[in-house]
Amino acid sequence: MRVIHITNNMEEYISGPERHILYLAATQKKLGTSVSVILDRPGPMIDACDKQGIPVAMVEGLKIRSGILPDAETVQILIEQFSASSADIINCHGMRAAIQAVSASNRARIPCIFTLHFGGDITSPGNTFLHARRMGLKFAMICLSKARFEALRQLGMPESDLYYVANGTEAVPPAQSLPTRQSNGSDLIFVGSLSRIKGADLAVLAMSELRRRRGEGCPVLNMYGRGNDERYLREMVGATDLHDIVRFHGHVQDILASCDNADILVVPSREEQSPLVVLEAMSRGMPVVASDVGDVREMLPDRRYGRIVPVNSIIKLADAVESALADIADGNFDPNLLRQRHRDFYTTEKMAERIEAVYENVLNNSRSR
């Protein structure tokens, strides 16, 4: 089978959807699938694909605003790329590239799958998914969360074109060299864009509450990421006098591989689907405190695996961190349970096998039509 993955490239770092593509494409290649990637501009994704031996082509003009008709020139270039690769399946991952990629695949009569990575209001009139359906474009969809799958089913997406596939990651290897410890016990780790959606402000405000409760025994929060809210967050840290326990490190690729297994991943997001960072922490046996969004409750079904808190609750977030710290200190946390759950449900091999089954169904449906 010959598969082309398409996405909008990030300029500075490899985002969650791009990591998903890398995990998936590399595993598909190991399983014997012919796989390539189309991007719209240079960026670190090209180097990452090159390391995996995955061919990359660039097509400018992929990025398109929701509700805009596809660009005829870009669509024609994509059709030529599909033809040159003798593609069997087009797997589109970038929301903004979707109209272009689906239009080209329909004209080339190649089945197309749109993998939905981001949340947002899928019922909005300007939503790319709804706009493509109104245009009469044909495509299947892979949802990375059960909630999003059910929402699309309720909207009337034909079940023959709608699939749920749990995300998957490689196991993060044991740390080769740990950074200088910021505290005597567990550090807290935040990984993601410094933005409201990721709840970076909630993480900082929870630290203020933890400082009030624990005083000198308060853990350190290490924040790894960049984003539009960084200046605001730094001012928040200054205004609340948390400079000694909240540290900004910028974006560091694969940071979990350099964290101690006793550190706690904090994921206070207001919106997610199937956060890869939770699975990466799980593969290392790292405890997780996360908000109740997307598939997080599926990933961490009870207290043995982590703590789940309501969205937008600073106090509950602080409570959960304290509870996780107590489990670690008392020897009540077993990292092997997390590692085993990752091996059982969330490896890249299991994800790739499920997606390959989707591809076969889509191809069979296309032939029957």
GIQUI-V909155 format. One record per residue. NEAR is the number of other C-alpha atoms within 8 Angstrom. D_FIRST is the distance of its C-alpha to the first C-alpha in whole Angstrom. Layout:
# GIQUI-V909155
near:NEAR d_first:D_FIRST
near:NEAR d_first:D_FIRST
This chain:
# GIQUI-V909155
near:7 d_first:0
near:11 d_first:4
near:13 d_first:7
near:13 d_first:10
near:13 d_first:13
near:14 d_first:16
near:14 d_first:20
near:12 d_first:23
near:11 d_first:24
near:10 d_first:28
near:8 d_first:30
near:6 d_first:32
near:10 d_first:30
near:10 d_first:26
near:7 d_first:27
near:8 d_first:25
near:9 d_first:22
near:11 d_first:21
near:9 d_first:22
near:12 d_first:19
near:9 d_first:17
near:10 d_first:18
near:12 d_first:18
near:11 d_first:14
near:11 d_first:12
near:10 d_first:14
near:11 d_first:14
near:12 d_first:10
near:10 d_first:10
near:7 d_first:13
near:6 d_first:10
near:6 d_first:8
near:10 d_first:5
near:9 d_first:6
near:13 d_first:8
near:12 d_first:12
near:12 d_first:15
near:12 d_first:17
near:15 d_first:21
near:13 d_first:24
near:10 d_first:26
near:10 d_first:27
near:11 d_first:27
near:11 d_first:27
near:12 d_first:23
near:9 d_first:22
near:8 d_first:24
near:9 d_first:22
near:12 d_first:19
near:10 d_first:21
near:7 d_first:22
near:7 d_first:18
near:6 d_first:17
near:12 d_first:15
near:9 d_first:15
near:11 d_first:17
near:8 d_first:19
near:9 d_first:22
near:12 d_first:23
near:9 d_first:26
near:8 d_first:27
near:13 d_first:24
near:9 d_first:27
near:11 d_first:29
near:6 d_first:31
near:9 d_first:31
near:8 d_first:32
near:6 d_first:32
near:5 d_first:30
near:10 d_first:27
near:8 d_first:28
near:6 d_first:28
near:6 d_first:27
near:13 d_first:25
near:13 d_first:23
near:9 d_first:23
near:9 d_first:22
near:11 d_first:19
near:12 d_first:18
near:8 d_first:18
near:8 d_first:16
near:12 d_first:13
near:9 d_first:14
near:7 d_first:15
near:7 d_first:11
near:7 d_first:10
near:13 d_first:8
near:9 d_first:6
near:14 d_first:8
near:15 d_first:11
near:12 d_first:13
near:15 d_first:16
near:14 d_first:19
near:10 d_first:22
near:8 d_first:24
near:12 d_first:26
near:15 d_first:23
near:12 d_first:22
near:12 d_first:24
near:13 d_first:23
near:14 d_first:19
near:13 d_first:19
near:11 d_first:21
near:12 d_first:19
near:14 d_first:16
near:12 d_first:18
near:8 d_first:20
near:9 d_first:17
near:6 d_first:16
near:11 d_first:13
near:13 d_first:12
near:14 d_first:14
near:12 d_first:15
near:12 d_first:18
near:11 d_first:18
near:11 d_first:22
near:10 d_first:23
near:6 d_first:27
near:10 d_first:30
near:5 d_first:33
near:6 d_first:34
near:9 d_first:31
near:6 d_first:34
near:7 d_first:35
near:6 d_first:36
near:8 d_first:34
near:12 d_first:31
near:12 d_first:28
near:7 d_first:26
near:12 d_first:29
near:12 d_first:30
near:10 d_first:26
near:9 d_first:27
near:7 d_first:30
near:6 d_first:29
near:6 d_first:27
near:10 d_first:23
near:8 d_first:20
near:10 d_first:18
near:11 d_first:17
near:11 d_first:19
near:12 d_first:18
near:14 d_first:22
near:16 d_first:22
near:13 d_first:26
near:10 d_first:27
near:8 d_first:30
near:12 d_first:28
near:13 d_first:26
near:8 d_first:29
near:8 d_first:31
near:10 d_first:28
near:11 d_first:28
near:7 d_first:32
near:6 d_first:31
near:6 d_first:30
near:9 d_first:26
near:7 d_first:25
near:7 d_first:24
near:5 d_first:21
near:10 d_first:19
near:13 d_first:21
near:11 d_first:19
near:10 d_first:21
near:11 d_first:19
near:9 d_first:22
near:11 d_first:21
near:15 d_first:21
near:12 d_first:22
near:9 d_first:23
near:8 d_first:26
near:10 d_first:29
near:6 d_first:30
near:7 d_first:34
near:9 d_first:36
near:6 d_first:37
near:5 d_first:40
near:9 d_first:42
near:6 d_first:43
near:4 d_first:47
near:7 d_first:48
near:6 d_first:49
near:8 d_first:51
near:5 d_first:52
near:6 d_first:50
near:11 d_first:46
near:14 d_first:45
near:12 d_first:43
near:12 d_first:40
near:13 d_first:39
near:11 d_first:35
near:8 d_first:34
near:9 d_first:35
near:14 d_first:39
near:12 d_first:39
near:10 d_first:40
near:8 d_first:37
near:13 d_first:37
near:14 d_first:40
near:15 d_first:41
near:9 d_first:45
near:11 d_first:45
near:13 d_first:44
near:12 d_first:47
near:9 d_first:50
near:12 d_first:49
near:13 d_first:50
near:10 d_first:53
near:10 d_first:54
near:11 d_first:53
near:11 d_first:55
near:7 d_first:58
near:6 d_first:57
near:8 d_first:57
near:8 d_first:59
near:5 d_first:58
near:6 d_first:56
near:9 d_first:53
near:10 d_first:50
near:13 d_first:48
near:12 d_first:45
near:12 d_first:43
near:12 d_first:41
near:14 d_first:38
near:13 d_first:37
near:10 d_first:38
near:8 d_first:38
near:7 d_first:41
near:9 d_first:43
near:10 d_first:44
near:7 d_first:47
near:7 d_first:48
near:12 d_first:47
near:8 d_first:49
near:8 d_first:52
near:9 d_first:52
near:12 d_first:52
near:9 d_first:55
near:7 d_first:57
near:7 d_first:56
near:7 d_first:57
near:11 d_first:54
near:8 d_first:53
near:7 d_first:54
near:10 d_first:51
near:13 d_first:48
near:10 d_first:47
near:8 d_first:44
near:9 d_first:42
near:8 d_first:40
near:8 d_first:36
near:8 d_first:35
near:6 d_first:31
near:6 d_first:30
near:8 d_first:34
near:8 d_first:34
near:10 d_first:33
near:12 d_first:37
near:10 d_first:38
near:7 d_first:41
near:8 d_first:39
near:10 d_first:42
near:12 d_first:42
near:13 d_first:41
near:14 d_first:38
near:12 d_first:39
near:13 d_first:37
near:15 d_first:39
near:14 d_first:37
near:12 d_first:38
near:10 d_first:34
near:11 d_first:31
near:13 d_first:28
near:12 d_first:27
near:10 d_first:28
near:11 d_first:26
near:7 d_first:30
near:11 d_first:31
near:13 d_first:28
near:13 d_first:28
near:14 d_first:32
near:14 d_first:31
near:15 d_first:30
near:14 d_first:33
near:13 d_first:35
near:14 d_first:37
near:16 d_first:39
near:14 d_first:38
near:17 d_first:40
near:13 d_first:38
near:14 d_first:39
near:10 d_first:37
near:12 d_first:35
near:13 d_first:31
near:14 d_first:30
near:14 d_first:32
near:10 d_first:34
near:6 d_first:31
near:7 d_first:31
near:11 d_first:34
near:7 d_first:36
near:7 d_first:39
near:7 d_first:42
near:7 d_first:40
near:11 d_first:37
near:12 d_first:39
near:13 d_first:41
near:12 d_first:40
near:12 d_first:42
near:8 d_first:43
near:10 d_first:42
near:8 d_first:44
near:9 d_first:47
near:10 d_first:48
near:8 d_first:51
near:9 d_first:48
near:14 d_first:46
near:12 d_first:49
near:8 d_first:50
near:12 d_first:46
near:10 d_first:46
near:8 d_first:50
near:8 d_first:48
near:13 d_first:45
near:9 d_first:48
near:8 d_first:50
near:10 d_first:48
near:10 d_first:47
near:7 d_first:50
near:7 d_first:51
near:7 d_first:48
near:7 d_first:47
near:9 d_first:43
near:9 d_first:41
near:10 d_first:38
near:7 d_first:36
near:10 d_first:36
near:14 d_first:34
near:12 d_first:32
near:9 d_first:31
near:10 d_first:30
near:12 d_first:27
near:9 d_first:26
near:7 d_first:26
near:8 d_first:25
near:14 d_first:23
near:13 d_first:21
near:13 d_first:18
near:8 d_first:17
near:10 d_first:18
near:14 d_first:17
near:11 d_first:13
near:8 d_first:13
near:9 d_first:15
near:9 d_first:12
near:8 d_first:9
near:8 d_first:12
near:9 d_first:13
near:9 d_first:9
near:8 d_first:9
near:8 d_first:13
near:11 d_first:13
near:10 d_first:10
near:8 d_first:13
near:9 d_first:16
near:8 d_first:15
near:6 d_first:15
near:5 d_first:18
near:4 d_first:20
